[in-house]
Amino acid sequence: MNFLDNILDEQSHIIGHRNHIIQDIFKDHWDAFLASTPNVRFVVKEEISKFLLCGSISSGYSVYDCNVCGNYAYVPFTCKSRFCPSCGVNSCINRSNLMPSRCIDCPHRHITFTIPSSLWPFFQKDRSLLNDLFDAASFTILSWFKGISKMDSFIPGIVCTFHTFGRDLKWNPHIHMIVTEGAMGRITHWKSFDFFPFDMLRKRFLTKLLYNLSKKILSADFKKIKSNLYKENGKGFYVHAPKKTVSNVSSILKYITRYTGRPAMAESRILSYDGDFVSFY
């Protein structure tokens, strides 16, 4: 029996060694899923591989001992994967705690940019297009602020995060943005703004995004969808920002960053798992 076997036989000395339900589900079914599902992206395989070994002694560990009583403990290394329910959540918490210190101390507005379902498959097939969502959303807001006064060319503070799915867990790429209800100008030190022309912003977002995509997607299917979207006046495009000033920017930052480094489903929503079936709410 080697040294690692001795460690594995002494579970009572391993701190932090615990199983997660989501980890158990993937250990039981990941290989079968890979065998039946072609074209799984490399980054997905990489993150799952790290996640499956999270908290395992075989991935490395630190040893702590007490020079008074002689007791010792092994602390397994964590995976640091953004998919891990434990590591990913900790990363989100650290990020959401850091971001408020970079925000301007003023009221903010929470804006959501969504796109029609007919465009979703293009983003799912080519993930590089996701950057065009950020570009179109930021251009929509920044160009409007700058256009208010050419002399001042106002610039607001914005924070953008990207969500790949909705509440029903289906693929649904959209942008969440926190915008200051005010901006700095070349001449004016600070000017408050509490009105956002959402219908105009929606049309600008539509035009900018479709223009960006048309330079990269040359298929006949996209051209047909693009034409129909213009005919339907951008049905499915929304720039949603109810007039609800966010005075506590920390709370909304926690909301929009919670999906940036964790699984789509929180482990707390899983009621039971018997090896084959999962009950969740």
Secondary structure, 3 states (H helix, E strand, C coil): CCHHHHHHCCHHHECCCCCCHHHHHHHHHHHHHHHHCCCCCHHHHHHHHHHHCCCCHHHCEEEEECCCCCCEEEEECCCCCCCCCCHHHHHHHHHHHHHHHHCCCCCEEEEEEECCHHHHHHHHHCHHHHHHHHHHHHHHHHHHHHHHCCCCCCECCEEEEEEEECCCCCEEEEEEEEEECEEECCCCCCEECCCCCHHHHHHHHHHHHHHHHHCCCCCHHHHHHHHHHHHCCCCCCEEECCCCCECCHHHHHHHHHCCCCCCCCCHHHEEEECCCCEEEC
